[in-house]
Amino acid sequence: MEYEHKILERIIWFYTLLFIFVGLFMQAPEELLQGLKNIITSSGILISDYMVIGGIGPALVNAGLVGLIGLILIRINKVPMVGAIIAAIFTMIGFGLFGKNILTIFPSLFGVYLYSRFTKKEFKAYIFPALYGTALAPIVSEVALNSSFGLIGGILTGIAGGLIVPALAPHLLAAHEGHNLYNIGFTAGFAGLFLINLLRGFSFEPQTLAIWGTTFNTPIRWLTFGMLASMIVLGFILNGKSFKHYPEILKESGTAITDFVEIMGIGNTLTNMGIVGLIGMLYIELVGGHYNGATLGGILTMVGFAAFGKQPKNIYPVMLGVYFGTVFSVSNANDPGPLLAALFVTTIAPLAGRYGPFIGILAGFVHLSAVSFTGVLHGGLNLYNNGFAAGLVATVFIGVIKGYTERD
């Protein structure tokens, strides 16, 4: 298995570097530098589409560099390329397109490092909270740029978030029993809620943004399709030029921890990543949505977690539930919020995987309403707002289901 981990690591490095390589050729050098500067000096608060703020090229470069930082930390700490790591890297890349940049991720990373020193454990014991915890990156830039606390205040707030997340995450995981795959998103929501309300006591109020690209459909559509198709082809080749045993993935409920790399090998895992990503693309096409930094980020997050719990059979019910939610609400399915909800609601795919499609559809329906209002609680400073909302939904559903099925 160690040999497979090394092969898989090289593949993930390739896809990460691909974003940087493609981005470098999308625009002239001076435009790239100016675009990266625009990205670094923006707040990153939800929703901040870096393709609009900096351009396609700078957004792709920033995303690749954010993922590269995660890979370097993994390499330094000698962490094997398992499903949860793949999910973390693709999530970092995805949110490097709308909210994280190469500077704002470091304070929370350092906060987790300090936590490891306080607990007298190796940093790699907290590698997952460290990588996923970069969800709080906007709190650094927002405080630094738009408050009286300045840069030092932003850095200290980010470090505080990094100190809270690894301590809180295990307790919140127990609440939903692994049925919300974005548990750190759930955790970061509470950390963001605590920090933002603390700052509100000092007259700080984060701005609200809705920067949403609508002019990038053609290049991003083909870039995304090419990447996903290559994953399926590569998975087919590494699986002995077959899809043998792939259907067995569809039998997995996906509750954490479901590591497809360990269960089904790298070939079937890559195939699943490509197929799950194509389902995300199909949804965007069917509802007439736009391809931009945010929606590509959603697809990449789906792709990453297709190595760690998501598969076609458990994601379609919750996505369908979100769509039904738009039918019965004032929202359109291709509006920014509902469209992102449909992509990110796949975090509660394990509910459908364990309890069936009806529960999945119902959970997705409820999730759309929940995620529409949870951003207010943390001021948009937790990039994984869908993970926060999904944690609340999954916790309620698990409590109710168990209450009605585990009676004497």
C-alpha positions as CSV (number, residue, x, y, z in Angstrom):
1,M,0.0,0.0,0.0
2,E,2.9,2.3,0.6
3,Y,3.8,2.1,-3.1
4,E,0.3,3.1,-4.1
5,H,0.4,6.0,-1.7
6,K,3.5,7.3,-3.4
7,I,2.0,7.0,-6.9
8,L,-1.2,8.7,-5.7
9,E,0.9,11.5,-4.1
10,R,2.6,12.2,-7.5
11,I,-0.8,12.3,-9.1
12,I,-2.1,14.8,-6.6
13,W,1.1,16.9,-7.0
14,F,0.4,16.8,-10.8
15,Y,-3.1,18.2,-10.5
16,T,-2.0,20.8,-8.1
17,L,0.8,22.0,-10.3
18,L,-1.5,21.9,-13.3
19,F,-3.5,24.8,-11.8
20,I,-0.4,26.9,-11.5
21,F,0.9,25.9,-15.0
22,V,-2.4,26.7,-16.7
23,G,-2.8,29.9,-14.8
24,L,0.6,31.2,-15.8
25,F,-0.4,30.9,-19.4
26,M,-3.8,32.5,-19.1
27,Q,-2.6,36.1,-18.8
28,A,0.4,38.3,-19.4
29,P,3.0,38.4,-16.5
30,E,2.1,42.0,-15.4
31,E,-1.6,41.1,-15.4
32,L,-0.8,38.0,-13.3
33,L,1.2,40.0,-10.7
34,Q,-1.5,42.7,-10.5
35,G,-4.2,40.0,-10.3
36,L,-2.4,38.2,-7.4
37,K,-2.0,41.5,-5.6
38,N,-5.7,42.2,-6.0
39,I,-6.5,38.7,-4.6
40,I,-4.1,39.1,-1.6
41,T,-5.5,42.6,-0.7
42,S,-9.2,41.5,-0.9
43,S,-11.1,40.4,2.1
44,G,-11.9,37.0,0.8
45,I,-15.2,37.0,2.7
46,L,-18.1,35.0,1.2
47,I,-18.7,35.3,-1.7
48,S,-15.4,36.6,-3.2
49,D,-14.9,35.1,-6.7
50,Y,-11.1,35.5,-7.3
51,M,-11.7,35.1,-11.1
52,V,-13.5,38.4,-11.0
53,I,-11.2,40.1,-8.4
54,G,-7.9,39.0,-10.0
55,G,-8.7,37.3,-13.3
56,I,-8.7,33.6,-14.4
57,G,-4.9,33.2,-14.5
58,P,-4.2,34.7,-11.0
59,A,-7.1,32.8,-9.5
60,L,-5.8,29.5,-10.8
61,V,-2.2,30.3,-9.7
62,N,-3.4,31.3,-6.2
63,A,-5.4,28.1,-6.0
64,G,-2.5,26.0,-7.0
65,L,-0.1,27.7,-4.6
66,V,-2.6,27.2,-1.7
67,G,-2.8,23.5,-2.5
68,L,1.0,23.4,-2.9
69,I,1.5,24.8,0.6
70,G,-0.8,22.0,1.9
71,L,1.2,19.3,0.0
72,I,4.5,20.7,1.3
73,L,3.2,20.4,4.9
74,I,2.2,16.8,4.2
75,R,5.6,16.0,2.7
76,I,7.5,17.6,5.6
77,N,5.4,15.8,8.2
78,K,5.6,12.5,6.2
79,V,1.8,12.0,6.1
80,P,0.6,9.3,3.7
81,M,-1.7,10.2,0.8
82,V,-4.9,8.8,2.2
83,G,-8.5,9.8,1.3
84,A,-8.8,12.5,3.9
85,I,-5.6,14.2,2.7
86,I,-6.8,14.2,-0.9
87,A,-10.1,15.8,0.3
88,A,-8.1,18.4,2.2
89,I,-5.8,19.3,-0.7
90,F,-8.6,19.6,-3.3
91,T,-10.7,21.6,-0.8
92,M,-7.8,24.0,-0.3
93,I,-7.3,24.4,-4.0
94,G,-11.1,24.9,-4.5
95,F,-11.3,27.6,-1.9
96,G,-8.1,29.1,-3.2
97,L,-10.5,30.3,-6.0
98,F,-12.8,32.1,-3.6
99,G,-11.6,33.1,-0.2
100,K,-8.2,31.7,0.7
101,N,-4.9,33.2,-0.5
102,I,-1.3,32.3,0.0
103,L,-0.9,34.7,3.0
104,T,-4.2,34.5,4.9
105,I,-3.9,30.7,5.4
106,F,-0.8,30.9,7.5
107,P,-2.1,32.4,10.8
108,S,-4.6,29.5,11.4
109,L,-1.9,27.0,10.4
110,F,0.4,28.5,13.0
111,G,-2.4,28.5,15.6
112,V,-2.8,24.7,15.1
113,Y,1.0,24.3,15.4
114,L,0.9,26.2,18.7
115,Y,-1.9,23.9,19.8
116,S,0.2,20.9,19.0
117,R,3.0,22.4,21.2
118,F,0.6,23.0,24.1
119,T,-0.7,19.4,23.9
120,K,2.9,18.1,23.4
121,K,2.0,16.2,20.3
122,E,3.5,16.2,16.8
123,F,2.1,18.7,14.4
124,K,1.1,15.9,12.1
125,A,-1.4,14.6,14.7
126,Y,-3.4,17.7,13.9
127,I,-2.7,17.9,10.1
128,F,-6.4,17.6,9.2
129,P,-7.6,20.5,11.5
130,A,-4.6,22.4,10.2
131,L,-5.4,22.0,6.5
132,Y,-9.2,22.2,6.7
133,G,-9.0,24.9,9.4
134,T,-7.8,27.4,6.7
135,A,-11.5,27.9,6.2
136,L,-11.1,30.8,8.6
137,A,-8.7,32.6,6.2
138,P,-11.1,35.5,5.5
139,I,-11.1,36.5,9.2
140,V,-7.4,37.5,8.8
141,S,-7.9,39.7,5.8
142,E,-11.2,41.1,6.9
143,V,-9.9,42.2,10.3
144,A,-6.6,43.5,8.8
145,L,-8.2,45.5,6.0
146,N,-11.5,46.7,7.4
147,S,-11.1,47.2,11.1
148,S,-9.2,49.4,13.5
149,F,-7.2,46.3,14.7
150,G,-5.1,46.3,11.5
151,L,-2.7,43.6,10.3
152,I,-1.6,42.5,13.7
153,G,-5.2,42.1,14.8
154,G,-6.0,40.1,11.7
155,I,-3.0,37.7,12.3
156,L,-3.8,37.3,16.0
157,T,-7.5,36.5,15.2
158,G,-6.4,33.9,12.7
159,I,-4.1,32.3,15.2
160,A,-6.9,32.3,17.7
161,G,-9.1,30.4,15.2
162,G,-6.3,27.9,14.7
163,L,-6.1,27.3,18.5
164,I,-9.8,26.7,18.8
165,V,-10.5,24.4,15.8
166,P,-8.4,21.3,16.8
167,A,-9.7,21.4,20.3
168,L,-13.4,21.7,19.3
169,A,-13.5,19.4,16.3
170,P,-13.6,16.0,18.1
171,H,-16.5,17.1,20.2
172,L,-18.6,18.3,17.3
173,L,-17.8,15.1,15.3
174,A,-19.7,13.2,17.9
175,A,-22.8,15.3,17.5
176,H,-23.5,14.2,13.9
177,E,-21.6,10.9,14.2
178,G,-19.7,11.3,11.0
179,H,-22.7,12.2,8.8
180,N,-21.3,15.6,7.9
181,L,-18.0,15.1,6.0
182,Y,-17.1,18.7,6.4
183,N,-16.7,18.5,10.2
184,I,-14.1,21.2,10.3
185,G,-16.5,23.4,8.4
186,F,-19.0,22.7,11.2
187,T,-16.3,23.5,13.8
188,A,-15.0,26.6,12.0
189,G,-18.6,27.9,12.0
190,F,-18.6,27.9,15.8
191,A,-15.1,29.3,16.0
192,G,-16.1,32.1,13.6
193,L,-19.3,32.7,15.5
194,F,-17.3,33.1,18.7
195,L,-14.6,35.3,17.3
196,I,-16.9,37.6,15.2
197,N,-19.2,38.3,18.1
198,L,-16.2,39.0,20.3
199,L,-15.1,41.5,17.7
200,R,-18.5,42.9,17.4
201,G,-18.2,44.0,21.0
202,F,-15.5,46.3,19.8
203,S,-17.7,47.8,17.0
204,F,-16.4,45.6,14.2
205,E,-18.9,44.4,11.6
206,P,-17.7,42.5,8.6
207,Q,-18.9,43.6,5.2
208,T,-21.1,41.5,3.0
209,L,-20.0,40.6,-0.5
210,A,-21.5,38.9,-3.6
211,I,-18.8,38.9,-6.2
212,W,-19.9,36.3,-8.7
213,G,-18.4,35.7,-12.1
214,T,-20.6,35.1,-15.1
215,T,-18.2,35.4,-18.1
216,F,-15.9,32.5,-17.6
217,N,-18.1,29.6,-18.7
218,T,-16.3,28.3,-21.8
219,P,-12.7,28.1,-20.5
220,I,-13.6,26.8,-17.0
221,R,-16.1,24.3,-18.4
222,W,-13.4,22.7,-20.7
223,L,-10.6,22.9,-18.1
224,T,-12.8,21.2,-15.6
225,F,-14.1,18.5,-17.9
226,G,-10.6,17.7,-19.2
227,M,-9.3,17.3,-15.6
228,L,-12.2,15.1,-14.6
229,A,-12.1,13.0,-17.7
230,S,-8.3,12.4,-17.2
231,M,-9.0,11.2,-13.7
232,I,-11.4,8.5,-15.0
233,V,-9.0,7.5,-17.7
234,L,-6.1,7.3,-15.3
235,G,-8.2,5.4,-12.8
236,F,-9.2,2.9,-15.5
237,I,-5.5,2.4,-16.4
238,L,-4.3,2.0,-12.8
239,N,-7.1,-0.5,-12.1
240,G,-5.7,-2.9,-14.7
241,K,-7.6,-1.2,-17.6
242,S,-10.9,-2.0,-16.1
243,F,-13.6,-0.7,-13.8
244,K,-13.5,-3.9,-11.8
245,H,-14.9,-3.6,-8.3
246,Y,-15.9,0.0,-8.8
247,P,-19.6,-0.8,-8.2
248,E,-18.6,-1.9,-4.7
249,I,-17.9,1.8,-3.9
250,L,-21.6,2.5,-4.4
251,K,-22.4,0.2,-1.5
252,E,-20.5,2.4,1.0
253,S,-22.6,4.8,3.1
254,G,-19.8,7.2,3.2
255,T,-19.9,8.0,7.0
256,A,-16.6,9.3,8.3
257,I,-14.3,7.5,8.2
258,T,-14.8,5.9,4.7
259,D,-11.4,6.0,3.0
260,F,-11.8,4.8,-0.6
261,V,-8.1,4.7,-1.1
262,E,-7.7,2.1,1.6
263,I,-10.9,0.2,0.7
264,M,-10.8,0.2,-3.1
265,G,-7.3,1.2,-4.2
266,I,-6.1,4.3,-6.1
267,G,-7.6,3.3,-9.5
268,N,-11.2,3.1,-8.4
269,T,-10.7,6.1,-6.2
270,L,-9.6,8.3,-9.1
271,T,-12.5,6.9,-11.2
272,N,-14.9,7.9,-8.5
273,M,-13.4,11.3,-8.1
274,G,-13.9,12.0,-11.8
275,I,-17.5,10.7,-11.9
276,V,-18.5,12.6,-8.8
277,G,-17.0,15.8,-10.3
278,L,-18.9,15.2,-13.6
279,I,-22.2,14.9,-11.6
280,G,-21.4,18.4,-10.2
281,M,-20.8,19.7,-13.7
282,L,-24.0,18.1,-14.9
283,Y,-26.0,19.8,-12.2
284,I,-24.6,23.2,-13.2
285,E,-25.4,22.5,-16.8
286,L,-29.0,21.4,-16.1
287,V,-29.9,24.4,-14.0
288,G,-28.1,26.9,-16.3
289,G,-25.5,27.9,-13.7
290,H,-22.3,29.7,-14.3
291,Y,-18.7,28.4,-14.1
292,N,-16.6,30.6,-11.9
293,G,-14.2,30.5,-9.0
294,A,-16.9,29.6,-6.5
295,T,-18.6,26.9,-8.5
296,L,-15.3,25.4,-9.6
297,G,-14.4,25.4,-5.9
298,G,-17.5,23.5,-5.2
299,I,-16.7,20.9,-7.9
300,L,-13.2,20.5,-6.6
301,T,-14.4,19.9,-3.1
302,M,-16.8,17.2,-4.3
303,V,-13.9,15.7,-6.2
304,G,-11.6,15.6,-3.2
305,F,-14.2,14.1,-0.9
306,A,-14.9,11.4,-3.6
307,A,-11.8,9.9,-2.1
308,F,-13.3,10.1,1.4
309,G,-17.0,9.2,1.5
310,K,-18.8,10.7,-1.5
311,Q,-20.0,8.5,-4.4
312,P,-22.7,8.9,-7.0
313,K,-25.4,6.9,-5.2
314,N,-25.2,8.9,-1.9
315,I,-24.8,12.4,-3.4
316,Y,-27.7,12.6,-5.8
317,P,-30.5,12.5,-3.2
318,V,-29.2,15.5,-1.2
319,M,-28.5,17.5,-4.4
320,L,-32.0,16.7,-5.5
321,G,-33.3,17.8,-2.2
322,V,-31.7,21.2,-2.7
323,Y,-33.2,21.5,-6.1
324,F,-36.6,20.7,-4.8
325,G,-36.0,23.4,-2.2
326,T,-35.5,26.0,-5.0
327,V,-38.8,24.9,-6.6
328,F,-40.8,25.7,-3.5
329,S,-38.9,28.9,-2.5
330,V,-38.3,32.3,-4.0
331,S,-34.8,31.3,-5.0
332,N,-33.8,30.1,-8.5
333,A,-31.7,26.9,-8.8
334,N,-28.9,28.9,-10.6
335,D,-28.7,31.7,-8.1
336,P,-25.3,31.8,-6.3
337,G,-26.5,30.6,-2.9
338,P,-28.7,27.7,-4.0
339,L,-26.2,26.6,-6.7
340,L,-23.3,26.5,-4.2
341,A,-25.7,24.7,-1.7
342,A,-26.4,22.0,-4.3
343,L,-22.7,21.3,-4.8
344,F,-21.6,21.6,-1.1
345,V,-24.7,19.8,0.3
346,T,-22.9,16.6,-0.7
347,T,-21.2,16.9,2.7
348,I,-24.3,15.2,4.2
349,A,-24.3,12.4,1.5
350,P,-23.7,9.8,4.3
351,L,-27.3,10.5,5.5
352,A,-28.6,9.2,2.2
353,G,-26.0,6.5,2.1
354,R,-27.0,5.1,5.5
355,Y,-30.7,5.9,5.7
356,G,-31.8,5.9,2.0
357,P,-32.6,8.4,-0.7
358,F,-35.8,9.8,0.9
359,I,-33.9,10.9,4.0
360,G,-31.2,12.3,1.7
361,I,-33.8,14.3,-0.3
362,L,-35.4,15.6,2.9
363,A,-32.0,16.6,4.4
364,G,-31.0,18.4,1.2
365,F,-34.3,20.3,1.2
366,V,-33.8,21.4,4.8
367,H,-30.2,22.2,4.2
368,L,-31.1,24.9,1.6
369,S,-33.1,26.8,4.1
370,A,-30.5,26.4,6.9
371,V,-27.5,27.5,4.8
372,S,-29.4,30.6,3.7
373,F,-29.2,32.0,7.2
374,T,-26.1,30.5,8.9
375,G,-23.7,32.9,7.2
376,V,-25.1,35.7,9.4
377,L,-24.0,33.9,12.5
378,H,-20.3,34.0,11.6
379,G,-20.4,37.0,9.3
380,G,-19.3,35.1,6.3
381,L,-15.9,34.6,7.8
382,N,-16.1,30.7,7.7
383,L,-15.7,29.8,4.1
384,Y,-17.2,26.4,4.8
385,N,-20.6,27.9,5.6
386,N,-22.3,24.9,4.0
387,G,-20.3,22.6,6.3
388,F,-21.5,24.6,9.3
389,A,-25.2,24.4,8.1
390,A,-24.8,20.8,7.2
391,G,-23.4,20.0,10.7
392,L,-26.6,21.5,12.2
393,V,-28.8,19.6,9.8
394,A,-27.0,16.3,10.3
395,T,-27.0,16.7,14.1
396,V,-30.8,17.2,14.1
397,F,-31.5,14.4,11.6
398,I,-29.4,11.9,13.5
399,G,-31.0,12.9,16.8
400,V,-34.5,12.5,15.5
401,I,-33.8,9.3,13.6
402,K,-32.2,7.7,16.6
403,G,-34.9,8.9,18.8
404,Y,-37.6,7.2,16.7
405,T,-35.7,4.0,15.9
406,E,-33.8,3.2,19.1
407,R,-36.7,3.2,21.5
408,D,-37.3,0.2,23.8
